[in-house]
Every structure is written in structure tokens, then in C-alpha cells.
Amino acid sequence: MKFKDQVVLITGATSGIGEACAEIFGKQGAKIAITGRNPEKLKNTEQKLKESGIQVYSILADAAKEEDNRHMAEQTIKHFGRIDILINNAGISMRALFEDLDMEVFRKVMDTNFYGTVYATKYCLPSILKSKGSIIGISSINGYRGTPARTAYTASKYAMNGFFESLRTEVMKKGVHVLVVAPGFTASNIRNTALTADGSSQGESPRDEAKMMTSEEVAQHILKATLKRKRDMVLTFQGKLAVFLNKWMPGILDGIVYNQMAKEKDSPFK
Ligand SMILES: NC(=O)c1ccc[n+]([C@@H]2O[C@H](COP(=O)([O-])OP(=O)(O)OC[C@H]3O[C@@H](n4cnc5c(N)ncnc54)[C@H](OP(=O)(O)O)[C@@H]3O)[C@@H](O)[C@H]2O)c1
């Protein structure tokens, strides 16, 4: 019961990594607040967590809306009295060439992944400063290395990394811990819902999800890194290799990344 009675707020916790974090932190005795945009999915996750004996409170909130983030923080404090850990997890992806991409799609990805993180952190920070807790950002390998046909997604994750690097040093003498997690390819719903050039959902994953790290494994790593108050964490062998090679030989990695991503099913470039 390593997180007994700590209050953990997780954005976008109705599937994948967010839902797995809710379960794993909940099983360690934490009180869990979860958000999502879909009332039915939110209720299903709430029910599932309750059946596992977890204390859970769900809030319908769109990460891209500042007001929803303010409301989410207020409601969590009203319900549980405090916030110890914020996991900025809500996120969407996209796949399209930039030349074809509707700018509305670019904005939607930035609004959800980047501004969603900024707003949630802003409204939870006063309580986390009091509790000397943790702020966690679920970034991506794309926060260290861009891939073709993912311009908006890559930009949103680089922006998250920069935001947290700055914030971490701002709060380092106030006892607040900031962790940035970069999962590698993880089996989840993200590639099914990824937006195409016109904003419609891609519908199915272009990759073999069975070969990926599971969301539960990612959540286990996040739990351990939170306990150790680590500053950052890069996951999967392929992810670590990409970050390393990009640091020391980015030009060579350009070609490798292009060829790898071109092999994806229905890739918009060859
Ligand atoms: N899976 C990977 O390979 C991978 C790799 C690196 C990083 N990540 C990051 O991990 C995080 C979680 O993704 P995942 O893979 O677990 O994907 P997922 O299974 O699609 O889960 C995404 C969650 O975010 C919620 N969400 C999306 N837009 C939202 C919004 N505007 N407001 C509130 N909630 C929203 C979704 O719920 P609703 O749709 O019901 O709102 C869902 O609960 C994301 O930030 C993603 O970028 C994933």
C-alpha cells in the first residue's frame, strides 16, 4: 500500500495507459480521480475500478478546454480534499503529411496534448505545492525524436518536454517532483482513434499491437518512477535506442526513421 490515501488525478483514464495507471495506483491504496470525454466509457471505467475495491471519483472533462481543467481540479479537491499526484495522460495522435493536414487537426492535437497538460498543471499546482507531491507528464519518444506524418503529435510532445523542464527547475526548491515519461510503442486505443488529414479517425492501428509493451507494464514503470521521484523515464529498448541515436547521430536516424515509418500499413508516404 505504497500510496495509501494519496490522491491521484489522472486525465484521460478511460482506456490504455491512463486506465492502467488508475488501477495500479488504486491497488496501492490511492484515491483515484479520473477524467475523459465520453460519459459511458467514464462510467464503465469507474465501475471496473470500484469492483476492484478502489476509491474512485470520475469527472467528465475535455482536456483541451481550460474551464474543464479548472473544474476538474476544483471537483477533485472538493471530493477528496487534496491532490498529491497529477498524471497528465490525456492525449490523441494523428497521421498525415503536413502538406495535406487541415490546420484544425494540428490545433486539436496541440490543444489536447500540450494545452491540456498546461491547464491541468496550472489548476492542480496550488494543491500539489501544499502536498509536495508529483506532476507527471506522459510524453512520448516523439518528445525526443520526430517521425514523418506525425508533425502535430511530435510538436505537442516536444512542447510538453520543454514546459516540464522549465517548471521542474521552478519548483525544485519547493519539494514538488516533476516526472516526464516517454513510452515507446504501447498497445492501446491511440492508433485506432488517431486523426487523419481531414480530422476523421484512422479507425484501425497500422501496426501490430500484440508486439508492443502493454499499458499495464507502462503503468508499473510509472508507479516505480513516481515512488523513486525520478525526473524522466524512456521506455522500451527501441525507444531508448532512438533517443540515444538521435542525440549522437541525428542525420543517420533521419533515414532509418523514414524507412521504418514508410513500412507502416497505408503509410501516406513511401
Ligand atoms: N500508446 C502508445 O504507443 C503511446 C506511446 C507514447 C506516448 N503515449 C501517450 O500516452 C497517453 C495515453 O495514450 P494511450 O496510448 O493510452 O491511448 P488511448 O488508449 O487512446 O487513451 C487515451 C485516453 O485519453 C482520453 N482523451 C483523449 N482526448 C481527450 C480529451 N480531449 N480530454 C480528455 N480525455 C481525452 C481518452 O478518452 P476519451 O476519448 O473517452 O476522452 C482515453 O481515455 C497519450 O498522451 C499518448 O500520447 C502513447
The ligand as an SDF file (V2000), in Angstrom:
LIG
                    3D

 48 52  0  0  0  0  0  0  0  0999 V2000
    0.2010    4.0220  -26.9760 N   0  0  0  0  0  0  0  0  0  0  0  0
    1.3830    4.4660  -27.3560 C   0  0  0  0  0  0  0  0  0  0  0  0
    2.0600    3.8510  -28.2130 O   0  0  0  0  0  0  0  0  0  0  0  0
    1.9380    5.7210  -26.7410 C   0  0  0  0  0  0  0  0  0  0  0  0
    3.3020    5.9810  -26.9110 C   0  0  0  0  0  0  0  0  0  0  0  0
    3.8300    7.1420  -26.3510 C   0  0  0  0  0  0  0  0  0  0  0  0
    3.0260    8.0110  -25.6430 C   0  0  0  0  0  0  0  0  0  0  0  0
    1.6960    7.7350  -25.4890 N   0  0  0  0  0  0  0  0  0  0  0  0
    0.8680    8.7050  -24.7560 C   0  0  0  0  0  0  0  0  0  0  0  0
    0.1730    8.0520  -23.7220 O   0  0  0  0  0  0  0  0  0  0  0  0
   -1.0120    8.7930  -23.4130 C   0  0  0  0  0  0  0  0  0  0  0  0
   -2.1840    7.8270  -23.3010 C   0  0  0  0  0  0  0  0  0  0  0  0
   -2.4210    7.2450  -24.5630 O   0  0  0  0  0  0  0  0  0  0  0  0
   -2.8840    5.7370  -24.7770 P   0  0  0  0  0  0  0  0  0  0  0  0
   -1.8990    5.1050  -25.6550 O   0  0  0  0  0  0  0  0  0  0  0  0
   -3.2410    5.0970  -23.5130 O   0  0  0  0  0  0  0  0  0  0  0  0
   -4.1830    5.9990  -25.6990 O   0  0  0  0  0  0  0  0  0  0  0  0
   -5.7320    5.6550  -25.5600 P   0  0  0  0  0  0  0  0  0  0  0  0
   -5.9220    4.2140  -25.2340 O   0  0  0  0  0  0  0  0  0  0  0  0
   -6.3260    6.1880  -26.8070 O   0  0  0  0  0  0  0  0  0  0  0  0
   -6.1780    6.5420  -24.3100 O   0  0  0  0  0  0  0  0  0  0  0  0
   -6.2820    7.9200  -24.3950 C   0  0  0  0  0  0  0  0  0  0  0  0
   -7.1680    8.4240  -23.2680 C   0  0  0  0  0  0  0  0  0  0  0  0
   -7.2120    9.8490  -23.3350 O   0  0  0  0  0  0  0  0  0  0  0  0
   -8.5830   10.2670  -23.3530 C   0  0  0  0  0  0  0  0  0  0  0  0
   -8.6930   11.5020  -24.1030 N   0  0  0  0  0  0  0  0  0  0  0  0
   -8.3980   11.7660  -25.3920 C   0  0  0  0  0  0  0  0  0  0  0  0
   -8.6580   13.0370  -25.6830 N   0  0  0  0  0  0  0  0  0  0  0  0
   -9.1110   13.6160  -24.5480 C   0  0  0  0  0  0  0  0  0  0  0  0
   -9.5540   14.9120  -24.1970 C   0  0  0  0  0  0  0  0  0  0  0  0
   -9.5930   15.9110  -25.0950 N   0  0  0  0  0  0  0  0  0  0  0  0
   -9.9740   15.1380  -22.9330 N   0  0  0  0  0  0  0  0  0  0  0  0
   -9.9630   14.1410  -22.0110 C   0  0  0  0  0  0  0  0  0  0  0  0
   -9.5590   12.9020  -22.2750 N   0  0  0  0  0  0  0  0  0  0  0  0
   -9.1390   12.6340  -23.5300 C   0  0  0  0  0  0  0  0  0  0  0  0
   -9.3390    9.0970  -23.9640 C   0  0  0  0  0  0  0  0  0  0  0  0
  -10.6850    9.0970  -23.5350 O   0  0  0  0  0  0  0  0  0  0  0  0
  -11.9250    9.7250  -24.3520 P   0  0  0  0  0  0  0  0  0  0  0  0
  -11.6230    9.5120  -25.8040 O   0  0  0  0  0  0  0  0  0  0  0  0
  -13.0930    8.9840  -23.8490 O   0  0  0  0  0  0  0  0  0  0  0  0
  -11.9690   11.1660  -23.9600 O   0  0  0  0  0  0  0  0  0  0  0  0
   -8.5930    7.9190  -23.3570 C   0  0  0  0  0  0  0  0  0  0  0  0
   -9.0740    7.6460  -22.0680 O   0  0  0  0  0  0  0  0  0  0  0  0
   -1.1600    9.8470  -24.5100 C   0  0  0  0  0  0  0  0  0  0  0  0
   -0.7410   11.0990  -24.0350 O   0  0  0  0  0  0  0  0  0  0  0  0
   -0.2180    9.3580  -25.5960 C   0  0  0  0  0  0  0  0  0  0  0  0
    0.2810   10.4000  -26.3920 O   0  0  0  0  0  0  0  0  0  0  0  0
    1.1400    6.5890  -26.0190 C   0  0  0  0  0  0  0  0  0  0  0  0
  1  2  1  0
  2  3  2  0
  2  4  1  0
  4  5  1  0
  4 48  2  0
  5  6  2  0
  6  7  1  0
  7  8  2  0
  8  9  1  0
  8 48  1  0
  9 10  1  0
  9 46  1  0
 10 11  1  0
 11 12  1  0
 11 44  1  0
 12 13  1  0
 13 14  1  0
 14 15  2  0
 14 16  1  0
 14 17  1  0
 17 18  1  0
 18 19  2  0
 18 20  1  0
 18 21  1  0
 21 22  1  0
 22 23  1  0
 23 24  1  0
 23 42  1  0
 24 25  1  0
 25 26  1  0
 25 36  1  0
 26 27  1  0
 26 35  1  0
 27 28  2  0
 28 29  1  0
 29 30  1  0
 29 35  2  0
 30 31  1  0
 30 32  2  0
 32 33  1  0
 33 34  2  0
 34 35  1  0
 36 37  1  0
 36 42  1  0
 37 38  1  0
 38 39  2  0
 38 40  1  0
 38 41  1  0
 42 43  1  0
 44 45  1  0
 44 46  1  0
 46 47  1  0
M  CHG  2   8   1  16  -1
M  END
$$$$
